[in-house]
Amino acid sequence: MAHVPESVTMYVCENCQVAHAGTPIHVDTAQHTFEAPDECGCCGETAFVDLTNWVHHHD
């Protein structure tokens, strides 16, 4: 059986709109979940939106 790579969840900073790869959290031997970073590496803010929800996000 071929290996299927995991898709990384991306997050967008609500303040500066920089995209960040989610931090992988080990679930079991072959799977991960992904969490938003603690703070934006660009502006230091802490509010993020999942990239899949970005187009629907409104302040």
CYANA upper distance limits for C-alpha pairs under 8 A (distance plus 0.5 A):
  6 GLU  CA     31 GLN  CA      8.28
  8 VAL  CA     21 ALA  CA      7.07
  8 VAL  CA     22 GLY  CA      7.01
  8 VAL  CA     24 PRO  CA      8.50
  8 VAL  CA     34 PHE  CA      7.50
  9 THR  CA     21 ALA  CA      6.77
  9 THR  CA     22 GLY  CA      5.84
  9 THR  CA     34 PHE  CA      6.41
  9 THR  CA     35 GLU  CA      8.30
  9 THR  CA     50 ASP  CA      7.87
  9 THR  CA     51 LEU  CA      8.05
 10 MET  CA     19 ALA  CA      7.10
 10 MET  CA     20 HIS  CA      6.16
 10 MET  CA     21 ALA  CA      5.13
 10 MET  CA     22 GLY  CA      5.94
 10 MET  CA     36 ALA  CA      8.30
 10 MET  CA     50 ASP  CA      6.62
 10 MET  CA     51 LEU  CA      5.88
 11 TYR  CA     19 ALA  CA      6.07
 11 TYR  CA     20 HIS  CA      5.73
 11 TYR  CA     21 ALA  CA      6.86
 11 TYR  CA     22 GLY  CA      6.98
 11 TYR  CA     36 ALA  CA      6.57
 11 TYR  CA     48 PHE  CA      6.43
 11 TYR  CA     49 VAL  CA      5.96
 11 TYR  CA     50 ASP  CA      4.98
 11 TYR  CA     51 LEU  CA      5.54
 12 VAL  CA     17 GLN  CA      5.95
 12 VAL  CA     18 VAL  CA      6.14
 12 VAL  CA     19 ALA  CA      4.91
 12 VAL  CA     20 HIS  CA      6.77
 12 VAL  CA     48 PHE  CA      5.85
 12 VAL  CA     49 VAL  CA      5.75
 12 VAL  CA     50 ASP  CA      6.82
 12 VAL  CA     51 LEU  CA      6.39
 12 VAL  CA     54 TRP  CA      7.74
 13 CYS  CA     17 GLN  CA      5.22
 13 CYS  CA     18 VAL  CA      5.97
 13 CYS  CA     19 ALA  CA      6.96
 13 CYS  CA     20 HIS  CA      8.29
 13 CYS  CA     40 CYS  CA      6.96
 13 CYS  CA     45 GLU  CA      7.86
 13 CYS  CA     46 THR  CA      8.07
 13 CYS  CA     47 ALA  CA      6.60
 13 CYS  CA     48 PHE  CA      5.09
 13 CYS  CA     49 VAL  CA      7.12
 14 GLU  CA     47 ALA  CA      6.23
 14 GLU  CA     48 PHE  CA      5.94
 14 GLU  CA     49 VAL  CA      7.16
 15 ASN  CA     43 CYS  CA      8.21
 15 ASN  CA     45 GLU  CA      7.28
 15 ASN  CA     47 ALA  CA      8.03
 16 CYS  CA     42 CYS  CA      8.28
 16 CYS  CA     43 CYS  CA      7.34
 18 VAL  CA     40 CYS  CA      8.39
 18 VAL  CA     42 CYS  CA      7.82
 19 ALA  CA     51 LEU  CA      8.36
 20 HIS  CA     36 ALA  CA      8.22
 20 HIS  CA     37 PRO  CA      8.07
 20 HIS  CA     40 CYS  CA      8.38
 21 ALA  CA     36 ALA  CA      8.16
 22 GLY  CA     34 PHE  CA      5.44
 22 GLY  CA     35 GLU  CA      5.55
 22 GLY  CA     36 ALA  CA      5.53
 22 GLY  CA     37 PRO  CA      6.92
 23 THR  CA     34 PHE  CA      5.66
 23 THR  CA     35 GLU  CA      5.62
 23 THR  CA     36 ALA  CA      6.83
 23 THR  CA     37 PRO  CA      6.82
 24 PRO  CA     32 HIS  CA      6.36
 24 PRO  CA     33 THR  CA      6.28
 24 PRO  CA     34 PHE  CA      5.06
 24 PRO  CA     35 GLU  CA      7.18
 25 ILE  CA     32 HIS  CA      5.78
 25 ILE  CA     33 THR  CA      5.64
 25 ILE  CA     34 PHE  CA      6.23
 25 ILE  CA     35 GLU  CA      7.75
 26 HIS  CA     31 GLN  CA      6.98
 26 HIS  CA     32 HIS  CA      5.14
 26 HIS  CA     33 THR  CA      7.19
 27 VAL  CA     31 GLN  CA      6.03
 27 VAL  CA     32 HIS  CA      5.54
 27 VAL  CA     33 THR  CA      7.14
 28 ASP  CA     32 HIS  CA      7.61
 36 ALA  CA     48 PHE  CA      7.23
 36 ALA  CA     50 ASP  CA      8.50
 37 PRO  CA     46 THR  CA      8.38
 38 ASP  CA     46 THR  CA      6.60
 39 GLU  CA     44 GLY  CA      5.80
 39 GLU  CA     45 GLU  CA      5.93
 39 GLU  CA     46 THR  CA      4.92
 39 GLU  CA     47 ALA  CA      8.10
 40 CYS  CA     44 GLY  CA      5.11
 40 CYS  CA     45 GLU  CA      5.84
 40 CYS  CA     46 THR  CA      6.69
 49 VAL  CA     53 ASN  CA      7.12
 49 VAL  CA     54 TRP  CA      6.66
 49 VAL  CA     57 HIS  CA      8.11
 50 ASP  CA     54 TRP  CA      6.84
 51 LEU  CA     55 VAL  CA      8.49
 53 ASN  CA     57 HIS  CA      6.66
